[in-house]
Amino acid sequence: MTDLTKLPVTVITGFLGSGKTTLIRHLMQNPGGKRLAVIVNEFGDVGVDGDILKSCAIPECPAENILELANGCICCTVADDFIPTIEALMALSPRPEHILIETSGLALPKPLLKAFDWPDIRSRITVDGVIALADAEAIAAGRFAPNIDAVEAQRAADDSLDHETPLSEVFEDQIACADLILLTKPDLAGADGIEKAKEIIKAESPRPLPVVEVAEGVVDPRIILGLEAAAEDDIDARPSHHDAPHDHDHEDFDSIVVELNEVQHPEVLARRIEQLAKEQNILRVKGYAAVQDKPMRLLVQAVGSRVRTQFDRPWSSQEPRAGRLVVIGEHDNINRTAIEATLME
């Protein structure tokens, strides 16, 4: 790479729990001969995804090439966080050959693309492509594609249906900005669900997009890296619900961090998280737990009532054996007292 060559950046976006971190882990371990760097933007104060990625760093993507932005949505903190982070990565020696950006599940990709027009980096950085991950099972269930005809029919009876839900707007903006869609968790959706999800994505996309099925983040890096889309020069072809100035904020969402003492049984914790999803409409839970008499740390990842746990690594002698969970939900559903009561009962 010469100094005159723009450094390619891939923006990886997708709804909560769609598999972004799993995909990046796979790319880190299969970089296609490229020296990678990663920026992780999380919603909440616990750097769960960044910690996961650093734990599987390799020479082609060492831990110092993995940086976290946890001070808010990356598309809302461009000047304060994003630009300095990009410049820090470009100053590394050896210099990365490709940067991966994992946005938070709530981020809109278009404002981030506009950041690449920032004078200090435009001549040195190009957006190689925007990759949107979409949970096949969730889409097939219609969670992010409201029935417009039904909404119209109910408007007279319920004024609150005069706009789409925040979740659907986030989903549609991510699809509209993408160069490639990865349809994740196809095994959970089944053949019929996959076809239905593809139909919904096609209907929501403003232009034809390739859709690739991906299980457990396993995909040929040649499909992801090297698209040469120069997406920063193609912004007008990527419509957004939030193109109006100052239209994007995250007041519809909120998160809290819950500190946990040691738990006796992982399955009991999983049932409590399922209860949160069903009774309080919590969208996402992620973090760690300590299990009594177990030397390994328990990684917790939940999307709605679908909970996955696994022991990921031994506890370090320098860290307390205590759990920390980030709980994310729509603003009106975040009740700290009720959430802590459910998780700790």
Short mmCIF file of the C-alpha atoms (twelve columns), coordinates in Angstrom:
data_MODEL
# 
_entry.id   MODEL 
# 
loop_
_atom_site.group_PDB 
_atom_site.id 
_atom_site.type_symbol 
_atom_site.label_atom_id 
_atom_site.label_alt_id 
_atom_site.label_comp_id 
_atom_site.label_asym_id 
_atom_site.label_seq_id 
_atom_site.Cartn_x 
_atom_site.Cartn_y 
_atom_site.Cartn_z 
_atom_site.pdbx_PDB_model_num 
ATOM 1   C CA . MET A 1   0.000   0.000   0.000  1 
ATOM 2   C CA . THR A 2   1.422   3.376   -1.015 1 
ATOM 3   C CA . ASP A 3   0.751   6.645   0.754  1 
ATOM 4   C CA . LEU A 4   -1.404  7.671   -2.214 1 
ATOM 5   C CA . THR A 5   -3.737  4.707   -1.829 1 
ATOM 6   C CA . LYS A 6   -6.917  5.271   0.158  1 
ATOM 7   C CA . LEU A 7   -7.345  2.964   3.135  1 
ATOM 8   C CA . PRO A 8   -10.511 0.860   2.657  1 
ATOM 9   C CA . VAL A 9   -13.109 0.714   5.424  1 
ATOM 10  C CA . THR A 10  -15.996 -1.746  5.661  1 
ATOM 11  C CA . VAL A 11  -19.009 -0.654  7.712  1 
ATOM 12  C CA . ILE A 12  -20.792 -3.636  9.263  1 
ATOM 13  C CA . THR A 13  -24.277 -2.775  10.410 1 
ATOM 14  C CA . GLY A 14  -27.319 -4.737  11.484 1 
ATOM 15  C CA . PHE A 15  -30.013 -4.953  14.068 1 
ATOM 16  C CA . LEU A 16  -29.416 -6.069  17.647 1 
ATOM 17  C CA . GLY A 17  -28.165 -9.635  17.807 1 
ATOM 18  C CA . SER A 18  -27.914 -10.112 14.049 1 
ATOM 19  C CA . GLY A 19  -24.418 -11.589 14.310 1 
ATOM 20  C CA . LYS A 20  -22.041 -8.674  13.651 1 
ATOM 21  C CA . THR A 21  -19.455 -9.645  16.276 1 
ATOM 22  C CA . THR A 22  -19.507 -13.281 15.142 1 
ATOM 23  C CA . LEU A 23  -18.846 -12.172 11.562 1 
ATOM 24  C CA . ILE A 24  -15.950 -9.928  12.579 1 
ATOM 25  C CA . ARG A 25  -14.384 -12.730 14.639 1 
ATOM 26  C CA . HIS A 26  -14.467 -14.904 11.535 1 
ATOM 27  C CA . LEU A 27  -12.914 -12.166 9.378  1 
ATOM 28  C CA . MET A 28  -10.186 -11.594 11.968 1 
ATOM 29  C CA . GLN A 29  -9.313  -15.270 11.857 1 
ATOM 30  C CA . ASN A 30  -9.599  -15.414 8.053  1 
ATOM 31  C CA . PRO A 31  -8.359  -12.009 6.872  1 
ATOM 32  C CA . GLY A 32  -7.542  -13.035 3.326  1 
ATOM 33  C CA . GLY A 33  -3.945  -11.915 3.703  1 
ATOM 34  C CA . LYS A 34  -4.883  -8.408  4.872  1 
ATOM 35  C CA . ARG A 35  -3.693  -6.675  8.053  1 
ATOM 36  C CA . LEU A 36  -6.945  -5.639  9.734  1 
ATOM 37  C CA . ALA A 37  -8.049  -3.114  12.330 1 
ATOM 38  C CA . VAL A 38  -11.450 -2.998  14.047 1 
ATOM 39  C CA . ILE A 39  -13.574 -0.233  15.544 1 
ATOM 40  C CA . VAL A 40  -16.378 -1.444  17.794 1 
ATOM 41  C CA . ASN A 41  -19.241 0.904   18.692 1 
ATOM 42  C CA . GLU A 42  -21.427 -0.360  21.524 1 
ATOM 43  C CA . PHE A 43  -24.624 0.926   23.091 1 
ATOM 44  C CA . GLY A 44  -24.021 0.887   26.838 1 
ATOM 45  C CA . ASP A 45  -21.050 1.164   29.150 1 
ATOM 46  C CA . VAL A 46  -19.742 -2.426  29.131 1 
ATOM 47  C CA . GLY A 47  -17.392 -3.230  26.254 1 
ATOM 48  C CA . VAL A 48  -18.639 -6.757  25.709 1 
ATOM 49  C CA . ASP A 49  -18.074 -7.006  21.958 1 
ATOM 50  C CA . GLY A 50  -14.681 -5.343  22.115 1 
ATOM 51  C CA . ASP A 51  -13.578 -7.714  24.858 1 
ATOM 52  C CA . ILE A 52  -14.750 -10.712 22.826 1 
ATOM 53  C CA . LEU A 53  -12.807 -9.576  19.759 1 
ATOM 54  C CA . LYS A 54  -9.631  -8.774  21.682 1 
ATOM 55  C CA . SER A 55  -9.706  -12.262 23.173 1 
ATOM 56  C CA . CYS A 56  -9.294  -13.753 19.685 1 
ATOM 57  C CA . ALA A 57  -6.719  -11.280 18.319 1 
ATOM 58  C CA . ILE A 58  -4.094  -12.695 15.950 1 
ATOM 59  C CA . PRO A 59  -0.929  -11.230 14.353 1 
ATOM 60  C CA . GLU A 60  -2.920  -9.976  11.345 1 
ATOM 61  C CA . CYS A 61  -5.234  -8.128  13.756 1 
ATOM 62  C CA . PRO A 62  -3.485  -7.621  17.113 1 
ATOM 63  C CA . ALA A 63  -5.274  -6.327  20.202 1 
ATOM 64  C CA . GLU A 64  -3.890  -2.807  19.727 1 
ATOM 65  C CA . ASN A 65  -5.695  -2.688  16.350 1 
ATOM 66  C CA . ILE A 66  -9.072  -3.168  18.075 1 
ATOM 67  C CA . LEU A 67  -10.542 0.069   19.414 1 
ATOM 68  C CA . GLU A 68  -13.864 0.646   21.192 1 
ATOM 69  C CA . LEU A 69  -16.231 3.600   21.061 1 
ATOM 70  C CA . ALA A 70  -18.641 3.348   23.975 1 
ATOM 71  C CA . ASN A 71  -19.606 6.998   24.437 1 
ATOM 72  C CA . GLY A 72  -22.697 6.869   22.274 1 
ATOM 73  C CA . CYS A 73  -23.824 6.132   18.769 1 
ATOM 74  C CA . ILE A 74  -20.934 6.410   16.329 1 
ATOM 75  C CA . CYS A 75  -23.050 8.397   13.867 1 
ATOM 76  C CA . CYS A 76  -23.801 11.019  16.546 1 
ATOM 77  C CA . THR A 77  -20.270 11.476  17.910 1 
ATOM 78  C CA . VAL A 78  -18.281 11.899  14.707 1 
ATOM 79  C CA . ALA A 79  -16.061 14.835  15.647 1 
ATOM 80  C CA . ASP A 80  -15.482 13.785  19.263 1 
ATOM 81  C CA . ASP A 81  -14.864 10.054  18.824 1 
ATOM 82  C CA . PHE A 82  -14.915 8.681   15.309 1 
ATOM 83  C CA . ILE A 83  -12.437 10.961  13.510 1 
ATOM 84  C CA . PRO A 84  -9.745  10.748  16.251 1 
ATOM 85  C CA . THR A 85  -10.129 6.954   16.340 1 
ATOM 86  C CA . ILE A 86  -9.683  6.639   12.563 1 
ATOM 87  C CA . GLU A 87  -6.623  8.863   12.737 1 
ATOM 88  C CA . ALA A 88  -5.165  6.786   15.590 1 
ATOM 89  C CA . LEU A 89  -5.498  3.608   13.529 1 
ATOM 90  C CA . MET A 90  -3.927  5.235   10.488 1 
ATOM 91  C CA . ALA A 91  -0.952  6.299   12.624 1 
ATOM 92  C CA . LEU A 92  -0.177  2.706   13.673 1 
ATOM 93  C CA . SER A 93  3.010   1.054   12.472 1 
ATOM 94  C CA . PRO A 94  2.600   -1.151  10.592 1 
ATOM 95  C CA . ARG A 95  -0.430  0.590   9.140  1 
ATOM 96  C CA . PRO A 96  -3.639  -1.458  8.812  1 
ATOM 97  C CA . GLU A 97  -4.595  -2.474  5.278  1 
ATOM 98  C CA . HIS A 98  -8.339  -2.602  5.965  1 
ATOM 99  C CA . ILE A 99  -10.543 -1.277  8.772  1 
ATOM 100 C CA . LEU A 100 -13.755 -2.969  9.919  1 
ATOM 101 C CA . ILE A 101 -16.322 -0.827  11.747 1 
ATOM 102 C CA . GLU A 102 -18.954 -2.639  13.804 1 
ATOM 103 C CA . THR A 103 -21.759 -0.171  14.471 1 
ATOM 104 C CA . SER A 104 -24.129 -0.528  17.390 1 
ATOM 105 C CA . GLY A 105 -27.421 -2.235  16.644 1 
ATOM 106 C CA . LEU A 106 -29.154 1.130   16.869 1 
ATOM 107 C CA . ALA A 107 -26.865 3.105   14.568 1 
ATOM 108 C CA . LEU A 108 -27.969 4.497   11.232 1 
ATOM 109 C CA . PRO A 109 -25.239 3.950   8.642  1 
ATOM 110 C CA . LYS A 110 -25.915 6.964   6.419  1 
ATOM 111 C CA . PRO A 111 -24.752 9.654   8.890  1 
ATOM 112 C CA . LEU A 112 -21.598 7.590   9.365  1 
ATOM 113 C CA . LEU A 113 -20.994 7.570   5.601  1 
ATOM 114 C CA . LYS A 114 -21.280 11.351  5.593  1 
ATOM 115 C CA . ALA A 115 -18.473 11.452  8.162  1 
ATOM 116 C CA . PHE A 116 -16.094 10.144  5.526  1 
ATOM 117 C CA . ASP A 117 -16.453 13.491  3.787  1 
ATOM 118 C CA . TRP A 118 -14.626 15.026  6.755  1 
ATOM 119 C CA . PRO A 119 -11.742 17.074  5.269  1 
ATOM 120 C CA . ASP A 120 -9.052  15.460  7.404  1 
ATOM 121 C CA . ILE A 121 -9.785  11.930  6.189  1 
ATOM 122 C CA . ARG A 122 -11.584 12.138  2.836  1 
ATOM 123 C CA . SER A 123 -8.366  12.017  0.828  1 
ATOM 124 C CA . ARG A 124 -7.041  9.060   2.831  1 
ATOM 125 C CA . ILE A 125 -10.076 6.818   3.494  1 
ATOM 126 C CA . THR A 126 -12.713 5.171   1.296  1 
ATOM 127 C CA . VAL A 127 -15.779 3.151   2.287  1 
ATOM 128 C CA . ASP A 128 -15.133 -0.159  0.565  1 
ATOM 129 C CA . GLY A 129 -18.693 -1.236  1.324  1 
ATOM 130 C CA . VAL A 130 -21.587 -1.273  3.768  1 
ATOM 131 C CA . ILE A 131 -22.568 -4.760  4.918  1 
ATOM 132 C CA . ALA A 132 -25.982 -5.153  6.561  1 
ATOM 133 C CA . LEU A 133 -26.670 -8.263  8.618  1 
ATOM 134 C CA . ALA A 134 -30.286 -9.335  8.890  1 
ATOM 135 C CA . ASP A 135 -31.693 -12.038 11.175 1 
ATOM 136 C CA . ALA A 136 -33.638 -14.315 8.799  1 
ATOM 137 C CA . GLU A 137 -35.977 -15.672 11.468 1 
ATOM 138 C CA . ALA A 138 -36.853 -12.217 12.820 1 
ATOM 139 C CA . ILE A 139 -37.510 -10.763 9.378  1 
ATOM 140 C CA . ALA A 140 -39.638 -13.705 8.318  1 
ATOM 141 C CA . ALA A 141 -41.738 -13.131 11.430 1 
ATOM 142 C CA . GLY A 142 -42.436 -9.588  10.198 1 
ATOM 143 C CA . ARG A 143 -40.897 -7.785  13.138 1 
ATOM 144 C CA . PHE A 144 -39.175 -5.098  11.070 1 
ATOM 145 C CA . ALA A 145 -41.491 -4.781  8.101  1 
ATOM 146 C CA . PRO A 146 -44.836 -3.386  9.317  1 
ATOM 147 C CA . ASN A 147 -47.943 -4.061  7.264  1 
ATOM 148 C CA . ILE A 148 -48.539 -0.622  5.790  1 
ATOM 149 C CA . ASP A 149 -52.105 -1.421  4.687  1 
ATOM 150 C CA . ALA A 150 -52.996 -2.530  8.207  1 
ATOM 151 C CA . VAL A 151 -51.468 0.628   9.658  1 
ATOM 152 C CA . GLU A 152 -53.517 2.763   7.281  1 
ATOM 153 C CA . ALA A 153 -56.698 0.910   8.242  1 
ATOM 154 C CA . GLN A 154 -56.101 1.491   11.935 1 
ATOM 155 C CA . ARG A 155 -55.049 5.143   11.754 1 
ATOM 156 C CA . ALA A 156 -58.547 6.435   12.361 1 
ATOM 157 C CA . ALA A 157 -58.771 4.393   15.545 1 
ATOM 158 C CA . ASP A 158 -55.253 4.909   16.866 1 
ATOM 159 C CA . ASP A 159 -53.218 8.028   16.158 1 
ATOM 160 C CA . SER A 160 -50.098 6.357   17.522 1 
ATOM 161 C CA . LEU A 161 -49.947 4.245   14.360 1 
ATOM 162 C CA . ASP A 162 -49.366 7.328   12.234 1 
ATOM 163 C CA . HIS A 163 -45.654 6.465   12.044 1 
ATOM 164 C CA . GLU A 164 -43.520 3.364   11.838 1 
ATOM 165 C CA . THR A 165 -41.943 1.891   14.926 1 
ATOM 166 C CA . PRO A 166 -38.378 3.004   15.681 1 
ATOM 167 C CA . LEU A 167 -37.165 -0.565  15.214 1 
ATOM 168 C CA . SER A 168 -38.504 -0.835  11.678 1 
ATOM 169 C CA . GLU A 169 -36.984 2.514   10.725 1 
ATOM 170 C CA . VAL A 170 -33.566 1.407   11.916 1 
ATOM 171 C CA . PHE A 171 -33.887 -1.846  9.960  1 
ATOM 172 C CA . GLU A 172 -35.053 -0.154  6.772  1 
ATOM 173 C CA . ASP A 173 -32.307 2.486   6.918  1 
ATOM 174 C CA . GLN A 174 -29.668 -0.216  7.289  1 
ATOM 175 C CA . ILE A 175 -31.038 -2.113  4.290  1 
ATOM 176 C CA . ALA A 176 -31.301 1.055   2.184  1 
ATOM 177 C CA . CYS A 177 -27.661 1.973   2.850  1 
ATOM 178 C CA . ALA A 178 -26.156 -1.456  2.195  1 
ATOM 179 C CA . ASP A 179 -24.070 -2.782  -0.669 1 
ATOM 180 C CA . LEU A 180 -24.507 -6.390  0.469  1 
ATOM 181 C CA . ILE A 181 -26.982 -8.161  2.776  1 
ATOM 182 C CA . LEU A 182 -25.918 -11.116 4.896  1 
ATOM 183 C CA . LEU A 183 -28.931 -13.193 5.925  1 
ATOM 184 C CA . THR A 184 -27.925 -14.711 9.252  1 
ATOM 185 C CA . LYS A 185 -29.221 -17.654 11.303 1 
ATOM 186 C CA . PRO A 186 -30.808 -19.364 8.269  1 
ATOM 187 C CA . ASP A 187 -31.043 -22.635 10.200 1 
ATOM 188 C CA . LEU A 188 -33.536 -21.057 12.611 1 
ATOM 189 C CA . ALA A 189 -35.659 -19.615 9.810  1 
ATOM 190 C CA . GLY A 190 -35.935 -22.728 7.629  1 
ATOM 191 C CA . ALA A 191 -36.328 -22.733 3.851  1 
ATOM 192 C CA . ASP A 192 -39.714 -20.997 3.870  1 
ATOM 193 C CA . GLY A 193 -38.535 -18.369 6.338  1 
ATOM 194 C CA . ILE A 194 -35.434 -17.638 4.265  1 
ATOM 195 C CA . GLU A 195 -37.481 -17.055 1.128  1 
ATOM 196 C CA . LYS A 196 -39.907 -14.835 3.007  1 
ATOM 197 C CA . ALA A 197 -37.050 -12.819 4.495  1 
ATOM 198 C CA . LYS A 198 -35.517 -12.350 1.043  1 
ATOM 199 C CA . GLU A 199 -38.849 -11.094 -0.304 1 
ATOM 200 C CA . ILE A 200 -39.135 -8.561  2.532  1 
ATOM 201 C CA . ILE A 201 -35.571 -7.330  2.008  1 
ATOM 202 C CA . LYS A 202 -36.195 -6.983  -1.731 1 
ATOM 203 C CA . ALA A 203 -39.334 -4.952  -1.056 1 
ATOM 204 C CA . GLU A 204 -37.537 -2.656  1.385  1 
ATOM 205 C CA . SER A 205 -34.412 -2.093  -0.712 1 
ATOM 206 C CA . PRO A 206 -34.320 0.978   -2.989 1 
ATOM 207 C CA . ARG A 207 -32.156 -0.937  -5.476 1 
ATOM 208 C CA . PRO A 208 -31.266 -4.581  -6.233 1 
ATOM 209 C CA . LEU A 209 -28.906 -5.976  -3.614 1 
ATOM 210 C CA . PRO A 210 -27.079 -9.297  -3.368 1 
ATOM 211 C CA . VAL A 211 -28.259 -11.405 -0.424 1 
ATOM 212 C CA . VAL A 212 -25.961 -14.104 0.973  1 
ATOM 213 C CA . GLU A 213 -26.971 -16.675 3.594  1 
ATOM 214 C CA . VAL A 214 -24.437 -16.915 6.432  1 
ATOM 215 C CA . ALA A 215 -24.435 -19.290 9.410  1 
ATOM 216 C CA . GLU A 216 -22.265 -18.582 12.480 1 
ATOM 217 C CA . GLY A 217 -20.489 -15.746 10.648 1 
ATOM 218 C CA . VAL A 218 -18.698 -18.098 8.245  1 
ATOM 219 C CA . VAL A 219 -18.275 -16.399 4.875  1 
ATOM 220 C CA . ASP A 220 -15.456 -16.129 2.339  1 
ATOM 221 C CA . PRO A 221 -13.644 -12.835 3.117  1 
ATOM 222 C CA . ARG A 222 -13.440 -12.159 -0.628 1 
ATOM 223 C CA . ILE A 223 -17.206 -11.595 -0.542 1 
ATOM 224 C CA . ILE A 224 -16.924 -8.976  2.224  1 
ATOM 225 C CA . LEU A 225 -13.603 -7.249  1.566  1 
ATOM 226 C CA . GLY A 226 -12.713 -5.577  -1.718 1 
ATOM 227 C CA . LEU A 227 -16.153 -4.402  -2.897 1 
ATOM 228 C CA . GLU A 228 -14.649 -1.037  -3.909 1 
ATOM 229 C CA . ALA A 229 -18.076 0.587   -3.589 1 
ATOM 230 C CA . ALA A 230 -16.732 4.048   -2.643 1 
ATOM 231 C CA . ALA A 231 -19.989 4.415   -0.725 1 
ATOM 232 C CA . GLU A 232 -19.103 7.922   0.453  1 
ATOM 233 C CA . ASP A 233 -19.522 9.088   -3.170 1 
ATOM 234 C CA . ASP A 234 -22.873 7.337   -3.555 1 
ATOM 235 C CA . ILE A 235 -24.813 8.773   -0.609 1 
ATOM 236 C CA . ASP A 236 -27.770 10.086  -2.627 1 
ATOM 237 C CA . ALA A 237 -28.592 6.539   -3.775 1 
ATOM 238 C CA . ARG A 238 -28.991 5.453   -0.137 1 
ATOM 239 C CA . PRO A 239 -32.242 6.997   1.162  1 
ATOM 240 C CA . SER A 240 -33.007 7.283   4.858  1 
ATOM 241 C CA . HIS A 241 -36.047 7.931   7.024  1 
ATOM 242 C CA . HIS A 242 -33.813 10.403  8.844  1 
ATOM 243 C CA . ASP A 243 -32.446 12.542  6.026  1 
ATOM 244 C CA . ALA A 244 -33.922 15.677  7.595  1 
ATOM 245 C CA . PRO A 245 -31.412 17.583  9.757  1 
ATOM 246 C CA . HIS A 246 -31.298 16.639  13.456 1 
ATOM 247 C CA . ASP A 247 -33.828 13.879  12.907 1 
ATOM 248 C CA . HIS A 248 -31.791 11.049  14.385 1 
ATOM 249 C CA . ASP A 249 -31.465 10.456  18.080 1 
ATOM 250 C CA . HIS A 250 -31.739 7.497   20.433 1 
ATOM 251 C CA . GLU A 251 -34.334 8.743   22.866 1 
ATOM 252 C CA . ASP A 252 -36.501 5.792   21.803 1 
ATOM 253 C CA . PHE A 253 -33.931 3.395   23.290 1 
ATOM 254 C CA . ASP A 254 -32.163 3.091   26.587 1 
ATOM 255 C CA . SER A 255 -29.800 0.735   28.355 1 
ATOM 256 C CA . ILE A 256 -28.766 -0.074  31.887 1 
ATOM 257 C CA . VAL A 257 -25.921 -2.100  33.357 1 
ATOM 258 C CA . VAL A 258 -26.856 -4.700  35.953 1 
ATOM 259 C CA . GLU A 259 -24.199 -6.008  38.353 1 
ATOM 260 C CA . LEU A 260 -24.687 -9.662  39.313 1 
ATOM 261 C CA . ASN A 261 -23.319 -11.760 42.127 1 
ATOM 262 C CA . GLU A 262 -22.306 -15.327 41.341 1 
ATOM 263 C CA . VAL A 263 -25.158 -17.454 40.008 1 
ATOM 264 C CA . GLN A 264 -25.671 -21.119 40.822 1 
ATOM 265 C CA . HIS A 265 -27.091 -22.352 37.515 1 
ATOM 266 C CA . PRO A 266 -26.712 -20.828 34.007 1 
ATOM 267 C CA . GLU A 267 -30.091 -22.212 32.946 1 
ATOM 268 C CA . VAL A 268 -31.822 -20.272 35.738 1 
ATOM 269 C CA . LEU A 269 -30.214 -17.033 34.551 1 
ATOM 270 C CA . ALA A 270 -31.308 -17.824 30.990 1 
ATOM 271 C CA . ARG A 271 -34.913 -18.316 32.136 1 
ATOM 272 C CA . ARG A 272 -34.841 -14.962 33.936 1 
ATOM 273 C CA . ILE A 273 -33.620 -13.234 30.777 1 
ATOM 274 C CA . GLU A 274 -36.391 -14.927 28.777 1 
ATOM 275 C CA . GLN A 275 -38.831 -13.595 31.369 1 
ATOM 276 C CA . LEU A 276 -37.511 -10.058 30.807 1 
ATOM 277 C CA . ALA A 277 -38.174 -10.338 27.085 1 
ATOM 278 C CA . LYS A 278 -41.688 -11.688 27.515 1 
ATOM 279 C CA . GLU A 279 -42.873 -9.517  30.389 1 
ATOM 280 C CA . GLN A 280 -40.963 -6.259  29.798 1 
ATOM 281 C CA . ASN A 281 -40.239 -6.385  26.049 1 
ATOM 282 C CA . ILE A 282 -36.478 -6.162  26.542 1 
ATOM 283 C CA . LEU A 283 -34.712 -6.290  23.169 1 
ATOM 284 C CA . ARG A 284 -31.184 -7.339  24.000 1 
ATOM 285 C CA . VAL A 285 -29.083 -8.604  26.903 1 
ATOM 286 C CA . LYS A 286 -25.343 -9.180  26.668 1 
ATOM 287 C CA . GLY A 287 -22.494 -9.498  29.105 1 
ATOM 288 C CA . TYR A 288 -20.905 -11.937 31.530 1 
ATOM 289 C CA . ALA A 289 -21.814 -13.952 34.587 1 
ATOM 290 C CA . ALA A 290 -19.848 -15.853 37.217 1 
ATOM 291 C CA . VAL A 291 -21.091 -19.351 38.016 1 
ATOM 292 C CA . GLN A 292 -20.418 -20.865 41.417 1 
ATOM 293 C CA . ASP A 293 -17.635 -23.492 41.424 1 
ATOM 294 C CA . LYS A 294 -16.838 -22.858 37.746 1 
ATOM 295 C CA . PRO A 295 -13.393 -21.479 36.800 1 
ATOM 296 C CA . MET A 296 -14.665 -20.217 33.424 1 
ATOM 297 C CA . ARG A 297 -16.514 -16.974 32.722 1 
ATOM 298 C CA . LEU A 298 -20.035 -17.357 31.285 1 
ATOM 299 C CA . LEU A 299 -20.701 -15.289 28.167 1 
ATOM 300 C CA . VAL A 300 -24.362 -14.261 27.857 1 
ATOM 301 C CA . GLN A 301 -25.965 -13.124 24.572 1 
ATOM 302 C CA . ALA A 302 -29.736 -12.727 24.219 1 
ATOM 303 C CA . VAL A 303 -31.986 -11.373 21.495 1 
ATOM 304 C CA . GLY A 304 -35.514 -11.125 22.815 1 
ATOM 305 C CA . SER A 305 -36.357 -14.455 24.440 1 
ATOM 306 C CA . ARG A 306 -33.628 -16.307 22.520 1 
ATOM 307 C CA . VAL A 307 -30.763 -16.751 24.996 1 
ATOM 308 C CA . ARG A 308 -27.343 -18.244 24.324 1 
ATOM 309 C CA . THR A 309 -24.708 -18.892 26.989 1 
ATOM 310 C CA . GLN A 310 -21.240 -20.391 26.791 1 
ATOM 311 C CA . PHE A 311 -18.113 -20.502 28.914 1 
ATOM 312 C CA . ASP A 312 -15.618 -18.394 26.974 1 
ATOM 313 C CA . ARG A 313 -12.436 -18.157 29.084 1 
ATOM 314 C CA . PRO A 314 -11.028 -18.647 32.592 1 
ATOM 315 C CA . TRP A 315 -11.457 -15.835 35.087 1 
ATOM 316 C CA . SER A 316 -8.297  -13.790 35.499 1 
ATOM 317 C CA . SER A 317 -6.778  -13.564 38.962 1 
ATOM 318 C CA . GLN A 318 -6.848  -9.764  38.580 1 
ATOM 319 C CA . GLU A 319 -10.604 -9.464  38.014 1 
ATOM 320 C CA . PRO A 320 -13.492 -9.927  40.458 1 
ATOM 321 C CA . ARG A 321 -15.764 -12.936 39.944 1 
ATOM 322 C CA . ALA A 322 -18.868 -10.887 39.294 1 
ATOM 323 C CA . GLY A 323 -21.336 -10.556 36.464 1 
ATOM 324 C CA . ARG A 324 -22.216 -7.494  34.384 1 
ATOM 325 C CA . LEU A 325 -25.094 -7.433  31.920 1 
ATOM 326 C CA . VAL A 326 -26.094 -4.675  29.511 1 
ATOM 327 C CA . VAL A 327 -29.889 -4.625  29.124 1 
ATOM 328 C CA . ILE A 328 -31.244 -2.720  26.107 1 
ATOM 329 C CA . GLY A 329 -34.863 -1.891  25.390 1 
ATOM 330 C CA . GLU A 330 -37.181 0.771   24.116 1 
ATOM 331 C CA . HIS A 331 -37.138 3.739   26.456 1 
ATOM 332 C CA . ASP A 332 -40.539 3.149   28.065 1 
ATOM 333 C CA . ASN A 333 -39.682 -0.462  28.886 1 
ATOM 334 C CA . ILE A 334 -36.481 0.154   30.842 1 
ATOM 335 C CA . ASN A 335 -37.450 -0.148  34.493 1 
ATOM 336 C CA . ARG A 336 -34.265 -0.720  36.460 1 
ATOM 337 C CA . THR A 337 -36.025 -1.846  39.618 1 
ATOM 338 C CA . ALA A 338 -38.140 -4.429  37.817 1 
ATOM 339 C CA . ILE A 339 -35.234 -5.665  35.690 1 
ATOM 340 C CA . GLU A 340 -32.913 -6.107  38.660 1 
ATOM 341 C CA . ALA A 341 -35.690 -7.824  40.621 1 
ATOM 342 C CA . THR A 342 -36.200 -10.337 37.796 1 
ATOM 343 C CA . LEU A 343 -32.496 -11.055 37.284 1 
ATOM 344 C CA . MET A 344 -31.699 -11.393 40.978 1 
ATOM 345 C CA . GLU A 345 -34.800 -13.092 42.380 1 
# 
